[in-house]
């Protein structure tokens, strides 16, 4: 908020990137809330967590 003009210029590209990341997560089988929020559950097993981490890795390694 120290630079409101810069913030205003960055809003649209940031929103676009979040939409693209949300789509990439969904394609990898990771369901997010509004493309930007991710929640975990205490009921998740180690196998579920390992699978999720593997899916995140596949998405994030594709990011330039």
PDB file of N, CA, C and O in Angstrom, chain B, residues numbered from 101:
ATOM      1  N   UNK B 101       0.808  -1.199   0.000  1.00  0.00           N
ATOM      2  CA  UNK B 101       0.000   0.000   0.000  1.00  0.00           C
ATOM      3  C   UNK B 101       0.851   1.263   0.000  1.00  0.00           C
ATOM      4  O   UNK B 101       0.330   2.372  -0.117  1.00  0.00           O
ATOM      5  N   UNK B 102       2.151   1.088   0.131  1.00  0.00           N
ATOM      6  CA  UNK B 102       3.037   2.253   0.099  1.00  0.00           C
ATOM      7  C   UNK B 102       3.115   2.840  -1.309  1.00  0.00           C
ATOM      8  O   UNK B 102       3.429   4.019  -1.472  1.00  0.00           O
ATOM      9  N   UNK B 103       2.834   2.029  -2.322  1.00  0.00           N
ATOM     10  CA  UNK B 103       2.904   2.466  -3.719  1.00  0.00           C
ATOM     11  C   UNK B 103       1.591   2.103  -4.424  1.00  0.00           C
ATOM     12  O   UNK B 103       1.545   1.118  -5.160  1.00  0.00           O
ATOM     13  N   UNK B 104       0.530   2.878  -4.211  1.00  0.00           N
ATOM     14  CA  UNK B 104      -0.788   2.505  -4.738  1.00  0.00           C
ATOM     15  C   UNK B 104      -0.845   2.414  -6.268  1.00  0.00           C
ATOM     16  O   UNK B 104      -1.597   1.596  -6.796  1.00  0.00           O
ATOM     17  N   UNK B 105      -0.081   3.220  -6.982  1.00  0.00           N
ATOM     18  CA  UNK B 105      -0.116   3.138  -8.442  1.00  0.00           C
ATOM     19  C   UNK B 105       0.503   1.833  -8.934  1.00  0.00           C
ATOM     20  O   UNK B 105      -0.014   1.202  -9.856  1.00  0.00           O
ATOM     21  N   UNK B 106       1.607   1.434  -8.318  1.00  0.00           N
ATOM     22  CA  UNK B 106       2.235   0.166  -8.687  1.00  0.00           C
ATOM     23  C   UNK B 106       1.301  -0.997  -8.358  1.00  0.00           C
ATOM     24  O   UNK B 106       1.172  -1.940  -9.139  1.00  0.00           O
ATOM     25  N   UNK B 107       0.660  -0.922  -7.213  1.00  0.00           N
ATOM     26  CA  UNK B 107      -0.292  -1.949  -6.820  1.00  0.00           C
ATOM     27  C   UNK B 107      -1.423  -2.059  -7.834  1.00  0.00           C
ATOM     28  O   UNK B 107      -1.804  -3.166  -8.216  1.00  0.00           O
ATOM     29  N   UNK B 108      -1.959  -0.938  -8.270  1.00  0.00           N
ATOM     30  CA  UNK B 108      -3.048  -0.938  -9.252  1.00  0.00           C
ATOM     31  C   UNK B 108      -2.605  -1.573 -10.565  1.00  0.00           C
ATOM     32  O   UNK B 108      -3.386  -2.287 -11.194  1.00  0.00           O
ATOM     33  N   UNK B 109      -1.362  -1.326 -10.994  1.00  0.00           N
ATOM     34  CA  UNK B 109      -0.854  -1.914 -12.244  1.00  0.00           C
ATOM     35  C   UNK B 109      -0.651  -3.416 -12.112  1.00  0.00           C
ATOM     36  O   UNK B 109      -0.750  -4.140 -13.103  1.00  0.00           O
ATOM     37  N   UNK B 110      -0.373  -3.893 -10.917  1.00  0.00           N
ATOM     38  CA  UNK B 110      -0.065  -5.306 -10.713  1.00  0.00           C
ATOM     39  C   UNK B 110      -1.291  -6.166 -10.457  1.00  0.00           C
ATOM     40  O   UNK B 110      -1.197  -7.391 -10.527  1.00  0.00           O
ATOM     41  N   UNK B 111      -2.425  -5.572 -10.166  1.00  0.00           N
ATOM     42  CA  UNK B 111      -3.606  -6.354  -9.805  1.00  0.00           C
ATOM     43  C   UNK B 111      -4.048  -7.304 -10.911  1.00  0.00           C
ATOM     44  O   UNK B 111      -4.267  -8.487 -10.649  1.00  0.00           O
ATOM     45  N   UNK B 112      -4.184  -6.814 -12.139  1.00  0.00           N
ATOM     46  CA  UNK B 112      -4.675  -7.659 -13.225  1.00  0.00           C
ATOM     47  C   UNK B 112      -3.709  -8.807 -13.536  1.00  0.00           C
ATOM     48  O   UNK B 112      -4.157  -9.948 -13.649  1.00  0.00           O
ATOM     49  N   UNK B 113      -2.401  -8.553 -13.680  1.00  0.00           N
ATOM     50  CA  UNK B 113      -1.482  -9.674 -13.919  1.00  0.00           C
ATOM     51  C   UNK B 113      -1.459 -10.687 -12.769  1.00  0.00           C
ATOM     52  O   UNK B 113      -1.347 -11.890 -13.005  1.00  0.00           O
ATOM     53  N   UNK B 114      -1.564 -10.209 -11.545  1.00  0.00           N
ATOM     54  CA  UNK B 114      -1.590 -11.134 -10.409  1.00  0.00           C
ATOM     55  C   UNK B 114      -2.847 -11.988 -10.427  1.00  0.00           C
ATOM     56  O   UNK B 114      -2.789 -13.189 -10.163  1.00  0.00           O
ATOM     57  N   UNK B 115      -3.979 -11.377 -10.737  1.00  0.00           N
ATOM     58  CA  UNK B 115      -5.238 -12.125 -10.812  1.00  0.00           C
ATOM     59  C   UNK B 115      -5.147 -13.178 -11.906  1.00  0.00           C
ATOM     60  O   UNK B 115      -5.580 -14.314 -11.714  1.00  0.00           O
ATOM     61  N   UNK B 116      -4.591 -12.811 -13.037  1.00  0.00           N
ATOM     62  CA  UNK B 116      -4.438 -13.751 -14.146  1.00  0.00           C
ATOM     63  C   UNK B 116      -3.545 -14.929 -13.737  1.00  0.00           C
ATOM     64  O   UNK B 116      -3.868 -16.080 -14.032  1.00  0.00           O
ATOM     65  N   UNK B 117      -2.445 -14.652 -13.071  1.00  0.00           N
ATOM     66  CA  UNK B 117      -1.545 -15.715 -12.626  1.00  0.00           C
ATOM     67  C   UNK B 117      -2.251 -16.648 -11.650  1.00  0.00           C
ATOM     68  O   UNK B 117      -2.086 -17.865 -11.733  1.00  0.00           O
ATOM     69  N   UNK B 118      -3.030 -16.097 -10.731  1.00  0.00           N
ATOM     70  CA  UNK B 118      -3.757 -16.939  -9.772  1.00  0.00           C
ATOM     71  C   UNK B 118      -4.769 -17.823 -10.480  1.00  0.00           C
ATOM     72  O   UNK B 118      -4.966 -18.973 -10.088  1.00  0.00           O
ATOM     73  N   UNK B 119      -5.415 -17.300 -11.520  1.00  0.00           N
ATOM     74  CA  UNK B 119      -6.353 -18.114 -12.299  1.00  0.00           C
ATOM     75  C   UNK B 119      -5.618 -19.247 -13.008  1.00  0.00           C
ATOM     76  O   UNK B 119      -6.108 -20.376 -13.048  1.00  0.00           O
ATOM     77  N   UNK B 120      -4.444 -18.953 -13.567  1.00  0.00           N
ATOM     78  CA  UNK B 120      -3.666 -19.983 -14.251  1.00  0.00           C
ATOM     79  C   UNK B 120      -3.171 -21.041 -13.265  1.00  0.00           C
ATOM     80  O   UNK B 120      -3.202 -22.234 -13.567  1.00  0.00           O
ATOM     81  N   UNK B 121      -2.720 -20.612 -12.100  1.00  0.00           N
ATOM     82  CA  UNK B 121      -2.261 -21.575 -11.100  1.00  0.00           C
ATOM     83  C   UNK B 121      -3.423 -22.443 -10.623  1.00  0.00           C
ATOM     84  O   UNK B 121      -3.259 -23.648 -10.435  1.00  0.00           O
ATOM     85  N   UNK B 122      -4.582 -21.845 -10.427  1.00  0.00           N
ATOM     86  CA  UNK B 122      -5.768 -22.611 -10.029  1.00  0.00           C
ATOM     87  C   UNK B 122      -6.129 -23.655 -11.066  1.00  0.00           C
ATOM     88  O   UNK B 122      -6.491 -24.780 -10.722  1.00  0.00           O
ATOM     89  N   UNK B 123      -6.031 -23.285 -12.338  1.00  0.00           N
ATOM     90  CA  UNK B 123      -6.331 -24.239 -13.412  1.00  0.00           C
ATOM     91  C   UNK B 123      -5.284 -25.357 -13.452  1.00  0.00           C
ATOM     92  O   UNK B 123      -5.622 -26.518 -13.683  1.00  0.00           O
ATOM     93  N   UNK B 124      -4.024 -25.010 -13.229  1.00  0.00           N
ATOM     94  CA  UNK B 124      -2.966 -26.025 -13.217  1.00  0.00           C
ATOM     95  C   UNK B 124      -3.157 -26.978 -12.043  1.00  0.00           C
ATOM     96  O   UNK B 124      -2.992 -28.189 -12.195  1.00  0.00           O
ATOM     97  N   UNK B 125      -3.505 -26.443 -10.875  1.00  0.00           N
ATOM     98  CA  UNK B 125      -3.777 -27.310  -9.729  1.00  0.00           C
ATOM     99  C   UNK B 125      -4.937 -28.246 -10.023  1.00  0.00           C
ATOM    100  O   UNK B 125      -4.867 -29.441  -9.735  1.00  0.00           O
ATOM    101  N   UNK B 126      -5.999 -27.707 -10.595  1.00  0.00           N
ATOM    102  CA  UNK B 126      -7.175 -28.532 -10.893  1.00  0.00           C
ATOM    103  C   UNK B 126      -6.822 -29.631 -11.889  1.00  0.00           C
ATOM    104  O   UNK B 126      -7.284 -30.764 -11.752  1.00  0.00           O
ATOM    105  N   UNK B 127      -6.011 -29.307 -12.885  1.00  0.00           N
ATOM    106  CA  UNK B 127      -5.605 -30.310 -13.867  1.00  0.00           C
ATOM    107  C   UNK B 127      -4.786 -31.425 -13.218  1.00  0.00           C
ATOM    108  O   UNK B 127      -4.780 -32.558 -13.698  1.00  0.00           O
ATOM    109  N   UNK B 128      -4.098 -31.097 -12.129  1.00  0.00           N
ATOM    110  CA  UNK B 128      -3.299 -32.097 -11.418  1.00  0.00           C
ATOM    111  C   UNK B 128      -4.112 -32.802 -10.333  1.00  0.00           C
ATOM    112  O   UNK B 128      -3.583 -33.644  -9.608  1.00  0.00           O
ATOM    113  N   UNK B 129      -5.390 -32.463 -10.222  1.00  0.00           N
ATOM    114  CA  UNK B 129      -6.248 -33.113  -9.235  1.00  0.00           C
ATOM    115  C   UNK B 129      -6.219 -32.467  -7.867  1.00  0.00           C
ATOM    116  O   UNK B 129      -6.629 -33.080  -6.881  1.00  0.00           O
ATOM    117  N   UNK B 130      -5.735 -31.230  -7.793  1.00  0.00           N
ATOM    118  CA  UNK B 130      -5.714 -30.486  -6.527  1.00  0.00           C
ATOM    119  C   UNK B 130      -6.842 -29.468  -6.575  1.00  0.00           C
ATOM    120  O   UNK B 130      -6.848 -28.576  -7.424  1.00  0.00           O
ATOM    121  N   UNK B 131      -7.785 -29.604  -5.670  1.00  0.00           N
ATOM    122  CA  UNK B 131      -8.924 -28.698  -5.644  1.00  0.00           C
ATOM    123  C   UNK B 131      -8.636 -27.582  -4.648  1.00  0.00           C
ATOM    124  O   UNK B 131      -8.356 -27.843  -3.478  1.00  0.00           O
ATOM    125  N   UNK B 132      -8.706 -26.346  -5.113  1.00  0.00           N
ATOM    126  CA  UNK B 132      -8.465 -25.186  -4.258  1.00  0.00           C
ATOM    127  C   UNK B 132      -9.760 -24.406  -4.082  1.00  0.00           C
ATOM    128  O   UNK B 132     -10.739 -24.626  -4.796  1.00  0.00           O
ATOM    129  N   UNK B 133      -9.746 -23.506  -3.134  1.00  0.00           N
ATOM    130  CA  UNK B 133     -10.879 -22.622  -2.923  1.00  0.00           C
ATOM    131  C   UNK B 133     -10.562 -21.307  -3.619  1.00  0.00           C
ATOM    132  O   UNK B 133      -9.636 -20.602  -3.217  1.00  0.00           O
ATOM    133  N   UNK B 134     -11.296 -20.980  -4.628  1.00  0.00           N
ATOM    134  CA  UNK B 134     -11.120 -19.748  -5.403  1.00  0.00           C
ATOM    135  C   UNK B 134      -9.743 -19.681  -6.065  1.00  0.00           C
ATOM    136  O   UNK B 134      -9.260 -18.594  -6.381  1.00  0.00           O
ATOM    137  N   UNK B 135      -9.115 -20.830  -6.274  1.00  0.00           N
ATOM    138  CA  UNK B 135      -7.834 -20.875  -6.959  1.00  0.00           C
ATOM    139  C   UNK B 135      -6.647 -20.404  -6.151  1.00  0.00           C
ATOM    140  O   UNK B 135      -5.517 -20.414  -6.639  1.00  0.00           O
ATOM    141  N   UNK B 136      -6.893 -19.988  -4.909  1.00  0.00           N
ATOM    142  CA  UNK B 136      -5.776 -19.439  -4.137  1.00  0.00           C
ATOM    143  C   UNK B 136      -5.701 -19.923  -2.698  1.00  0.00           C
ATOM    144  O   UNK B 136      -4.725 -19.637  -2.004  1.00  0.00           O
ATOM    145  N   UNK B 137      -6.694 -20.635  -2.246  1.00  0.00           N
ATOM    146  CA  UNK B 137      -6.679 -21.101  -0.856  1.00  0.00           C
ATOM    147  C   UNK B 137      -6.678 -22.621  -0.836  1.00  0.00           C
ATOM    148  O   UNK B 137      -7.410 -23.278  -1.575  1.00  0.00           O
ATOM    149  N   UNK B 138      -5.832 -23.156   0.036  1.00  0.00           N
ATOM    150  CA  UNK B 138      -5.702 -24.600   0.131  1.00  0.00           C
ATOM    151  C   UNK B 138      -5.783 -24.972   1.609  1.00  0.00           C
ATOM    152  O   UNK B 138      -5.111 -24.377   2.451  1.00  0.00           O
ATOM    153  N   UNK B 139      -6.609 -25.955   1.904  1.00  0.00           N
ATOM    154  CA  UNK B 139      -6.791 -26.382   3.282  1.00  0.00           C
ATOM    155  C   UNK B 139      -6.395 -27.851   3.413  1.00  0.00           C
ATOM    156  O   UNK B 139      -6.522 -28.628   2.467  1.00  0.00           O
ATOM    157  N   UNK B 140      -5.920 -28.212   4.587  1.00  0.00           N
ATOM    158  CA  UNK B 140      -5.599 -29.602   4.881  1.00  0.00           C
ATOM    159  C   UNK B 140      -6.508 -30.087   6.000  1.00  0.00           C
ATOM    160  O   UNK B 140      -7.182 -29.302   6.668  1.00  0.00           O
ATOM    161  N   UNK B 141      -6.508 -31.374   6.180  1.00  0.00           N
ATOM    162  CA  UNK B 141      -7.339 -31.978   7.207  1.00  0.00           C
ATOM    163  C   UNK B 141      -6.479 -32.852   8.101  1.00  0.00           C
ATOM    164  O   UNK B 141      -5.554 -33.511   7.627  1.00  0.00           O
ATOM    165  N   UNK B 142      -6.775 -32.860   9.374  1.00  0.00           N
ATOM    166  CA  UNK B 142      -6.061 -33.743  10.308  1.00  0.00           C
ATOM    167  C   UNK B 142      -6.360 -35.210   9.997  1.00  0.00           C
ATOM    168  O   UNK B 142      -5.646 -36.100  10.459  1.00  0.00           O
ATOM    169  N   UNK B 143      -7.402 -35.461   9.223  1.00  0.00           N
ATOM    170  CA  UNK B 143      -7.765 -36.838   8.878  1.00  0.00           C
ATOM    171  C   UNK B 143      -6.938 -37.378   7.710  1.00  0.00           C
ATOM    172  O   UNK B 143      -7.005 -38.570   7.410  1.00  0.00           O
ATOM    173  N   UNK B 144      -6.156 -36.515   7.044  1.00  0.00           N
ATOM    174  CA  UNK B 144      -5.342 -36.976   5.918  1.00  0.00           C
ATOM    175  C   UNK B 144      -4.269 -37.950   6.400  1.00  0.00           C
ATOM    176  O   UNK B 144      -3.633 -37.745   7.434  1.00  0.00           O
ATOM    177  N   UNK B 145      -4.091 -39.004   5.628  1.00  0.00           N
ATOM    178  CA  UNK B 145      -3.063 -39.993   5.951  1.00  0.00           C
ATOM    179  C   UNK B 145      -1.738 -39.576   5.323  1.00  0.00           C
ATOM    180  O   UNK B 145      -1.700 -38.674   4.486  1.00  0.00           O
ATOM    181  N   UNK B 146      -0.674 -40.221   5.720  1.00  0.00           N
ATOM    182  CA  UNK B 146       0.637 -39.943   5.117  1.00  0.00           C
ATOM    183  C   UNK B 146       0.613 -40.194   3.621  1.00  0.00           C
ATOM    184  O   UNK B 146       1.260 -39.474   2.861  1.00  0.00           O
ATOM    185  N   UNK B 147      -0.125 -41.208   3.188  1.00  0.00           N
ATOM    186  CA  UNK B 147      -0.213 -41.512   1.754  1.00  0.00           C
ATOM    187  C   UNK B 147      -0.914 -40.387   0.998  1.00  0.00           C
ATOM    188  O   UNK B 147      -0.493 -40.022  -0.100  1.00  0.00           O
ATOM    189  N   UNK B 148      -1.976 -39.841   1.574  1.00  0.00           N
ATOM    190  CA  UNK B 148      -2.703 -38.732   0.935  1.00  0.00           C
ATOM    191  C   UNK B 148      -1.801 -37.505   0.853  1.00  0.00           C
ATOM    192  O   UNK B 148      -1.769 -36.819  -0.169  1.00  0.00           O
ATOM    193  N   UNK B 149      -1.081 -37.234   1.914  1.00  0.00           N
ATOM    194  CA  UNK B 149      -0.183 -36.079   1.937  1.00  0.00           C
ATOM    195  C   UNK B 149       0.932 -36.251   0.918  1.00  0.00           C
ATOM    196  O   UNK B 149       1.253 -35.311   0.191  1.00  0.00           O
ATOM    197  N   UNK B 150       1.526 -37.439   0.855  1.00  0.00           N
ATOM    198  CA  UNK B 150       2.592 -37.699  -0.121  1.00  0.00           C
ATOM    199  C   UNK B 150       2.084 -37.531  -1.550  1.00  0.00           C
ATOM    200  O   UNK B 150       2.787 -36.982  -2.399  1.00  0.00           O
ATOM    201  N   UNK B 151       0.876 -37.997  -1.817  1.00  0.00           N
ATOM    202  CA  UNK B 151       0.294 -37.849  -3.161  1.00  0.00           C
ATOM    203  C   UNK B 151       0.064 -36.374  -3.482  1.00  0.00           C
ATOM    204  O   UNK B 151       0.345 -35.929  -4.595  1.00  0.00           O
ATOM    205  N   UNK B 152      -0.441 -35.622  -2.519  1.00  0.00           N
ATOM    206  CA  UNK B 152      -0.670 -34.188  -2.734  1.00  0.00           C
ATOM    207  C   UNK B 152       0.649 -33.474  -3.000  1.00  0.00           C
ATOM    208  O   UNK B 152       0.730 -32.642  -3.904  1.00  0.00           O
ATOM    209  N   UNK B 153       1.675 -33.787  -2.229  1.00  0.00           N
ATOM    210  CA  UNK B 153       2.983 -33.157  -2.443  1.00  0.00           C
ATOM    211  C   UNK B 153       3.533 -33.490  -3.818  1.00  0.00           C
ATOM    212  O   UNK B 153       4.146 -32.643  -4.467  1.00  0.00           O
ATOM    213  N   UNK B 154       3.318 -34.707  -4.258  1.00  0.00           N
ATOM    214  CA  UNK B 154       3.760 -35.102  -5.593  1.00  0.00           C
ATOM    215  C   UNK B 154       3.038 -34.293  -6.670  1.00  0.00           C
ATOM    216  O   UNK B 154       3.643 -33.866  -7.652  1.00  0.00           O
ATOM    217  N   UNK B 155       1.752 -34.093  -6.472  1.00  0.00           N
ATOM    218  CA  UNK B 155       0.976 -33.306  -7.441  1.00  0.00           C
ATOM    219  C   UNK B 155       1.398 -31.842  -7.439  1.00  0.00           C
ATOM    220  O   UNK B 155       1.508 -31.225  -8.499  1.00  0.00           O
ATOM    221  N   UNK B 156       1.637 -31.284  -6.253  1.00  0.00           N
ATOM    222  CA  UNK B 156       2.140 -29.912  -6.179  1.00  0.00           C
ATOM    223  C   UNK B 156       3.487 -29.805  -6.885  1.00  0.00           C
ATOM    224  O   UNK B 156       3.732 -28.851  -7.623  1.00  0.00           O
ATOM    225  N   UNK B 157       4.345 -30.770  -6.659  1.00  0.00           N
ATOM    226  CA  UNK B 157       5.658 -30.746  -7.303  1.00  0.00           C
ATOM    227  C   UNK B 157       5.533 -30.759  -8.818  1.00  0.00           C
ATOM    228  O   UNK B 157       6.265 -30.050  -9.508  1.00  0.00           O
ATOM    229  N   UNK B 158       4.607 -31.563  -9.342  1.00  0.00           N
ATOM    230  CA  UNK B 158       4.444 -31.620 -10.802  1.00  0.00           C
ATOM    231  C   UNK B 158       3.970 -30.277 -11.357  1.00  0.00           C
ATOM    232  O   UNK B 158       4.377 -29.888 -12.452  1.00  0.00           O
ATOM    233  N   UNK B 159       3.126 -29.572 -10.628  1.00  0.00           N
ATOM    234  CA  UNK B 159       2.652 -28.259 -11.072  1.00  0.00           C
ATOM    235  C   UNK B 159       3.756 -27.229 -10.940  1.00  0.00           C
ATOM    236  O   UNK B 159       4.016 -26.473 -11.875  1.00  0.00           O
ATOM    237  N   UNK B 160       4.401 -27.192  -9.795  1.00  0.00           N
ATOM    238  CA  UNK B 160       5.378 -26.137  -9.528  1.00  0.00           C
ATOM    239  C   UNK B 160       6.659 -26.277 -10.336  1.00  0.00           C
ATOM    240  O   UNK B 160       7.334 -25.280 -10.591  1.00  0.00           O
ATOM    241  N   UNK B 161       7.005 -27.483 -10.739  1.00  0.00           N
ATOM    242  CA  UNK B 161       8.194 -27.631 -11.596  1.00  0.00           C
ATOM    243  C   UNK B 161       7.941 -27.106 -13.007  1.00  0.00           C
ATOM    244  O   UNK B 161       8.884 -26.838 -13.751  1.00  0.00           O
ATOM    245  N   UNK B 162       6.677 -26.960 -13.371  1.00  0.00           N
ATOM    246  CA  UNK B 162       6.339 -26.435 -14.689  1.00  0.00           C
ATOM    247  C   UNK B 162       6.331 -24.903 -14.730  1.00  0.00           C
ATOM    248  O   UNK B 162       6.256 -24.309 -15.806  1.00  0.00           O
ATOM    249  N   UNK B 163       6.408 -24.268 -13.558  1.00  0.00           N
ATOM    250  CA  UNK B 163       6.371 -22.803 -13.475  1.00  0.00           C
ATOM    251  C   UNK B 163       7.743 -22.259 -13.867  1.00  0.00           C
ATOM    252  O   UNK B 163       8.768 -22.715 -13.361  1.00  0.00           O
ATOM    253  N   UNK B 164       7.753 -21.293 -14.759  1.00  0.00           N
ATOM    254  CA  UNK B 164       9.012 -20.694 -15.200  1.00  0.00           C
ATOM    255  C   UNK B 164       9.526 -19.705 -14.178  1.00  0.00           C
ATOM    256  O   UNK B 164      10.579 -19.100 -14.379  1.00  0.00           O
TER     257      UNK B 164
END
